[in-house]
């Protein structure tokens, strides 16, 4: 990986590790295991480019987790969602710190306890197109299933990404011709450009994520409207997911111990900073209440 793509904390830290590794390489018994961390551009969790590079909520969480694993070397690898899923299903000590839990993924991936919650995915449209969606909106929420069944427009989404159980089920049941699945690294930004050009009328995503990419693409965020999906929960919870190996189990136990402390303090603030003042206050209160009430044991109770 090009050094220009590494957050500053990793630039400062990997070089000494590599030096020590080279000095001890002949002594096989003292070789250190390496945790490969898979990240993609997922604002506001991970930010790979631009002036806010390395300042995402998970970007800031990773140094805290690696500090809890001093006996391991750590490598950061930037991959898209499809490649990340492929690597998580291969042997090795590979972890993704931004995974949503799904029953299908849990068959082959080990999960930590929840690390932080995020505002759920929804549908982002241009305000000028609001009349097109009005028949599918009730009490401010979009009936995504009815929209996709109607055939009035295609909906853009990132290929192989989970949008939460409710949306995943709707998308899985929908006519595939109504979905535009993007496989690229800058998928959300590209989908927003397509929306501006009229090729699609709706994009699935997180509100902070789409607003951030809109600004990066030179679009006016005020012209975008976020529609929550009917039936979807207000928040989604992210996890550290690792390849299903004995080594990963050892690492995850240490990660869990660290997360149980971090998620009631620093991690809440890392995500909250990306919200508007009203949403931020509500998020901090509800997140603290949720995590303070959890009694997770071992690996994620959902595994």
C-alpha positions as CSV (number, residue, x, y, z in Angstrom):
1,X,0.0,0.0,0.0
2,X,1.3,3.4,-0.9
3,X,2.4,5.4,2.1
4,X,0.4,8.4,1.0
5,X,-2.8,6.4,1.7
6,X,-1.9,5.6,5.3
7,X,-3.3,7.7,8.2
8,X,-0.7,9.7,10.1
9,X,-0.8,7.4,13.1
10,X,0.0,4.4,10.9
11,X,2.9,6.2,9.1
12,X,4.5,6.9,12.5
13,X,4.0,3.4,13.8
14,X,4.5,0.9,11.0
15,X,8.2,1.8,10.2
16,X,9.6,0.8,13.6
17,X,7.5,-2.4,13.5
18,X,8.9,-3.3,10.1
19,X,12.4,-2.6,11.4
20,X,12.0,-4.8,14.4
21,X,10.5,-7.5,12.2
22,X,13.6,-7.5,9.9
23,X,15.9,-7.8,12.8
24,X,14.1,-10.8,14.3
25,X,13.2,-12.5,11.1
26,X,15.9,-15.3,11.3
27,X,14.4,-16.4,14.7
28,X,11.2,-18.0,13.5
29,X,10.0,-18.7,17.0
30,X,9.9,-15.0,17.8
31,X,8.0,-14.0,14.6
32,X,5.0,-11.8,15.4
33,X,1.6,-12.4,13.9
34,X,0.2,-9.6,11.7
35,X,-3.4,-8.4,11.8
36,X,-4.5,-7.1,8.4
37,X,-7.2,-4.4,8.8
38,X,-9.5,-3.9,5.8
39,X,-10.8,-0.4,5.3
40,X,-12.7,1.4,2.5
41,X,-14.0,4.9,2.1
42,X,-17.1,4.9,4.3
43,X,-17.7,8.4,5.6
44,X,-17.9,9.3,8.4
45,X,-16.4,6.0,9.7
46,X,-13.4,5.9,7.5
47,X,-12.1,8.7,5.2
48,X,-9.4,7.8,2.8
49,X,-9.0,11.0,0.9
50,X,-9.3,14.8,1.1
51,X,-8.8,17.2,4.0
52,X,-10.5,14.9,6.5
53,X,-8.4,11.9,5.7
54,X,-7.9,9.7,8.7
55,X,-10.4,11.7,10.8
56,X,-13.4,9.3,10.6
57,X,-14.9,7.7,13.6
58,X,-13.3,4.2,12.9
59,X,-10.1,5.8,11.7
60,X,-9.8,7.2,15.2
61,X,-10.9,4.0,16.8
62,X,-8.3,1.8,15.1
63,X,-5.2,3.2,17.0
64,X,-7.0,2.4,20.3
65,X,-7.7,-1.2,19.2
66,X,-4.1,-1.7,18.0
67,X,-2.8,-0.3,21.2
68,X,-4.7,-3.1,23.0
69,X,-2.8,-5.6,20.8
70,X,0.8,-4.6,21.2
71,X,2.1,-8.2,20.6
72,X,0.8,-8.0,17.0
73,X,2.0,-6.2,13.9
74,X,-0.7,-4.3,12.1
75,X,-1.2,-3.6,8.4
76,X,-3.9,-1.3,6.9
77,X,-5.2,-2.3,3.5
78,X,-7.7,-0.3,1.4
79,X,-10.1,-2.5,-0.4
80,X,-13.7,-2.1,-1.8
81,X,-16.5,-4.0,-0.1
82,X,-16.5,-6.9,-2.6
83,X,-12.7,-7.6,-2.0
84,X,-13.1,-7.2,1.7
85,X,-15.8,-9.9,1.9
86,X,-13.6,-12.2,-0.2
87,X,-10.6,-11.8,2.1
88,X,-12.7,-12.3,5.2
89,X,-13.7,-15.7,3.9
90,X,-10.1,-16.7,3.3
91,X,-7.7,-18.2,6.0
92,X,-5.6,-15.7,7.8
93,X,-5.8,-13.0,10.5
94,X,-7.9,-10.4,8.6
95,X,-10.4,-8.0,10.2
96,X,-12.8,-5.4,9.0
97,X,-13.8,-2.7,11.7
98,X,-16.9,-1.5,9.9
99,X,-19.1,-4.5,9.4
100,X,-22.8,-4.7,9.9
101,X,-24.0,-8.1,11.3
102,X,-26.0,-10.3,9.0
103,X,-27.0,-13.9,9.5
104,X,-25.4,-14.9,6.2
105,X,-22.1,-13.3,7.0
106,X,-22.1,-14.8,10.5
107,X,-21.8,-18.3,8.9
108,X,-18.2,-17.6,7.9
109,X,-17.1,-14.5,9.8
110,X,-16.4,-14.0,13.5
111,X,-17.9,-10.9,15.0
112,X,-16.8,-8.8,18.0
113,X,-19.3,-7.2,20.4
114,X,-20.9,-4.0,18.8
115,X,-18.5,-1.1,18.8
116,X,-20.7,1.9,17.9
117,X,-24.0,2.7,16.4
118,X,-24.7,4.8,13.4
119,X,-27.8,6.4,11.9
120,X,-29.4,3.8,9.7
121,X,-29.2,3.8,5.9
122,X,-31.9,5.5,4.0
123,X,-32.6,6.8,0.5
124,X,-31.2,10.1,-0.7
125,X,-33.0,12.0,-3.5
126,X,-32.8,15.4,-5.1
127,X,-35.4,17.8,-3.7
128,X,-36.5,18.6,-7.3
129,X,-37.6,14.9,-7.6
130,X,-39.6,14.8,-4.4
131,X,-43.0,14.7,-6.3
132,X,-41.9,11.4,-7.9
133,X,-41.5,9.8,-4.5
134,X,-44.5,11.4,-2.7
135,X,-46.9,8.4,-3.4
136,X,-44.5,6.2,-1.6
137,X,-43.9,8.4,1.5
138,X,-46.0,8.0,4.7
139,X,-45.2,9.9,7.9
140,X,-41.9,10.9,6.4
141,X,-40.7,7.4,5.7
142,X,-40.2,5.8,2.3
143,X,-41.9,2.5,1.3
144,X,-38.8,1.2,-0.5
145,X,-40.4,-2.1,-1.4
146,X,-43.3,-0.3,-3.2
147,X,-41.0,2.1,-4.9
148,X,-38.8,-0.7,-6.4
149,X,-41.9,-2.7,-7.4
150,X,-43.4,0.3,-9.2
151,X,-40.6,0.6,-11.7
152,X,-40.7,4.4,-11.7
153,X,-36.9,4.7,-11.1
154,X,-33.7,2.7,-10.4
155,X,-32.0,2.9,-7.0
156,X,-28.2,3.1,-6.8
157,X,-26.4,1.0,-4.3
158,X,-22.9,-0.2,-3.5
159,X,-22.3,-3.8,-4.6
160,X,-22.1,-6.4,-1.8
161,X,-22.7,-3.9,0.9
162,X,-25.2,-4.6,3.7
163,X,-27.7,-1.8,4.4
164,X,-29.2,-3.5,7.4
165,X,-31.6,-6.4,7.7
166,X,-34.7,-4.6,6.6
167,X,-33.3,-2.9,3.5
168,X,-31.2,-6.0,2.5
169,X,-34.4,-8.1,2.5
170,X,-36.3,-5.5,0.4
171,X,-33.4,-5.2,-2.1
172,X,-33.0,-9.0,-2.3
173,X,-36.6,-9.4,-3.2
174,X,-36.7,-6.5,-5.7
175,X,-36.5,-6.8,-9.5
176,X,-32.7,-6.6,-10.1
177,X,-33.3,-4.3,-13.1
178,X,-34.5,-1.7,-10.6
179,X,-31.1,-1.6,-8.9
180,X,-27.9,-0.1,-10.1
181,X,-25.0,-1.8,-8.2
182,X,-21.7,0.0,-8.3
183,X,-18.5,-1.9,-7.6
184,X,-16.0,1.0,-7.7
185,X,-14.0,2.4,-4.8
186,X,-15.7,5.8,-4.9
187,X,-19.1,4.2,-5.4
188,X,-21.2,6.7,-3.4
189,X,-19.7,9.7,-5.1
190,X,-20.2,8.2,-8.5
191,X,-23.8,7.3,-7.8
192,X,-24.6,10.8,-6.6
193,X,-23.2,12.1,-9.9
194,X,-25.4,9.7,-11.8
195,X,-28.4,11.0,-9.7
196,X,-27.5,14.6,-10.6
197,X,-27.4,13.6,-14.3
198,X,-30.8,11.9,-14.1
199,X,-29.5,8.4,-14.8
200,X,-31.0,7.3,-11.4
201,X,-33.3,9.2,-9.0
202,X,-32.3,7.6,-5.7
203,X,-29.2,6.4,-3.8
204,X,-29.0,4.2,-0.8
205,X,-26.6,5.3,1.9
206,X,-26.0,6.9,5.3
207,X,-27.0,10.6,5.6
208,X,-23.6,11.9,6.8
209,X,-21.9,9.8,4.1
210,X,-24.0,11.1,1.2
211,X,-23.8,14.7,2.4
212,X,-20.0,14.5,2.6
213,X,-19.6,13.0,-0.8
214,X,-22.0,15.5,-2.3
215,X,-19.7,18.3,-1.1
216,X,-16.6,16.4,-2.5
217,X,-18.4,16.1,-5.9
218,X,-19.2,19.8,-5.9
219,X,-22.9,19.2,-5.3
220,X,-25.1,21.4,-3.1
221,X,-26.1,19.3,-0.1
222,X,-29.1,21.6,0.4
223,X,-30.5,20.1,-2.8
224,X,-30.5,16.6,-1.4
225,X,-33.3,15.1,0.7
226,X,-32.8,12.1,3.0
227,X,-35.7,9.6,3.4
228,X,-35.6,7.0,6.1
229,X,-36.9,3.6,5.0
230,X,-40.2,2.4,6.5
231,X,-39.7,-0.4,8.9
232,X,-35.9,0.1,9.4
233,X,-34.6,0.8,12.9
234,X,-33.3,4.3,13.7
235,X,-29.8,3.0,14.4
236,X,-27.5,0.3,13.0
237,X,-24.6,-1.2,15.0
238,X,-21.2,-1.9,13.5
239,X,-18.7,-4.6,14.6
240,X,-15.2,-5.7,14.0
241,X,-15.5,-8.8,11.8
242,X,-12.6,-11.2,11.3
243,X,-11.8,-14.3,9.3
244,X,-13.0,-17.4,11.1
245,X,-9.7,-18.8,12.5
246,X,-8.3,-19.7,15.9
247,X,-5.9,-16.7,15.7
248,X,-8.9,-14.4,15.1
249,X,-10.7,-15.7,18.1
250,X,-7.8,-14.8,20.3
251,X,-7.6,-11.3,18.8
252,X,-11.3,-10.7,19.1
253,X,-11.3,-11.6,22.8
254,X,-8.8,-8.8,23.3
255,X,-10.7,-6.4,21.1
256,X,-13.9,-7.1,23.0
257,X,-12.3,-6.3,26.3
258,X,-11.2,-2.9,24.8
259,X,-14.5,-2.2,23.1
260,X,-16.6,-2.6,26.2
261,X,-14.8,0.4,27.7
262,X,-14.3,2.5,24.6
263,X,-17.9,2.3,23.3
264,X,-19.4,4.1,26.3
265,X,-16.9,7.0,26.0
266,X,-14.6,8.0,23.2
267,X,-16.3,6.1,20.4
268,X,-19.6,7.9,20.9
269,X,-18.0,11.3,20.4
270,X,-16.0,10.1,17.4
271,X,-19.3,9.5,15.5
272,X,-21.3,12.3,17.1
273,X,-19.0,15.0,15.7
274,X,-20.3,14.4,12.2
275,X,-24.0,15.0,13.1
276,X,-25.9,18.3,13.3
277,X,-26.3,19.8,16.8
278,X,-29.8,18.5,17.4
279,X,-29.1,15.0,16.1
280,X,-25.8,14.9,18.0
281,X,-27.4,15.6,21.4
282,X,-30.0,12.9,20.8
283,X,-27.4,10.4,19.5
284,X,-25.0,10.8,22.5
285,X,-27.9,10.3,25.0
286,X,-29.3,7.3,23.3
287,X,-26.0,5.6,22.5
288,X,-24.7,6.0,26.0
289,X,-28.0,4.5,27.4
290,X,-27.8,1.5,24.9
291,X,-24.2,0.6,25.5
292,X,-24.3,1.1,29.3
293,X,-27.1,-1.4,29.4
294,X,-25.4,-4.2,27.4
295,X,-24.0,-7.3,29.0
296,X,-22.0,-8.9,26.1
297,X,-20.1,-12.0,26.9
298,X,-17.4,-13.6,24.7
299,X,-17.7,-13.0,21.0
300,X,-20.8,-11.2,19.8
301,X,-23.9,-12.7,21.1
302,X,-25.2,-12.7,17.6
303,X,-22.5,-15.0,16.3
